[in-house]
Amino acid sequence: MRAARLIRMALLVQSNPGLTAAALARELDVSERTVIRDAQALQEAGVPVRSERGRTGGYHLAPGYRTRLTTLRPSEAETLFLSGLPSALRDLGLSDAADTARLKLTATLLPSVRAAAEASVRRFHLDAPAWFREPSAPELLPELARAVWSDRIVELSYARPGRDGSPASAVSRVVEPYGLVLKAGTWYAVARLRDRADDTAGKGGEPGGGWRTYRVDRVTALAPAPGGQDVFVRDAHFDLAAHWEERSYEFARALLRTTVTVRLTAWGLDRLPSVVDGAAVEDALASAGPPDDGGLVTLALPAESEDVAYDQLARLGADVEVLAPASLRTRFRERAGALAALYRPEAKEAAPGAAPGEAPGAEGQR
């Protein structure tokens, strides 16, 4: 454990001269006191790590010194070859470059390590999209990826979904595209609004700094930023993975723009997490009252829209009753009537020779 940490510390100092004890402590997930002890251990092992004070201080290696700790072990090569996601690279237009880089890396490995790396590719594969979805790369994804790589300011146009079935609205924003995230087969762009880049407190309840998350498949156009703006200076402290972890839950909640009141059986309540998003379920269960005399539970369920709520709750059949809004209750009542007409016994008796499941008057209700 400590040996691996010492190697990592030496490599960090070699690749990032001037890292402070505090910075190394964060990278290694240890205390600053441990960093100081580890630096002393490296010195005793012959690695000339030294600490310097002042504005340009921090930890450095002696001039001209390079560690010889960069040889990959088989387990490290296996992990490295597993770190790529072929479908994501293909969507970004980088599959050819990734294949070339992998070949170059393979050529530098010892035969034993090369065999371990190739074995990992044969044994493990990551398939990101969810079941029953046809994966497709958004048309503008490669162009947006190039803007991310080059820190290029762009004017982004996208279709913002309407609420409760209302038409989508077209919106344009000038943004600094910081990164791309692939989540369950869907690509998202993390960007900062250009006119909010210096915000610290946010406005209107929005996160500070003007950070936004956009579904890339809703981006309809990309153009160079107006006014001759070209590139932005990337915040050196921005961590895409940490940002996504912090904001993705908030983003999921922000999509829940309407509330549906429902009454559920015990079975329907157990099944609710399998048909509704996690953030919505959490809020809904917090609003639930005790079961009534019939064992039914009433709760307020957040949803992205009435259309989404209709599609999700329909999977629970008769184990859910929509109480409000009235428009959604009406849709379920009409659906229940259509199903009752389709499956009533007398309908089959009145139509001998009809195809299985076919009933008079049901044609327009399917």
Secondary structure, DSSP 8 states (H G I E B T S, - for coil): -HHHHHHHHHHHHHHSTTB-HHHHHHHHTS-HHHHHHHHHHHHHTT--EEEE-STT-EEEE-TT---S-----HHHHHHHHHS--HHHHHHTT-HHHHHHHHHHHHHHS-HHHHHHHHHHHHH-----S-TT------TTHHHHHHHHHTTB-EEEEEEE--STT---EEEEEEEEEEEEEEETTEEEEEEEEGGGTT-SS-STT--GGGEEEEEGGGEEEEEE-GGG--B----TT--HHHHHHHHHHHHHHHT--EEEEEEE-HHHHHHHHHHS-HHHHHHHHHH-----TTS-EEEEEEES-HHHHHHHHGGGGGGEEEEESHHHHHHHHHHHHHHHHHH-HHHHHTSTT--TT--TT-GGG-
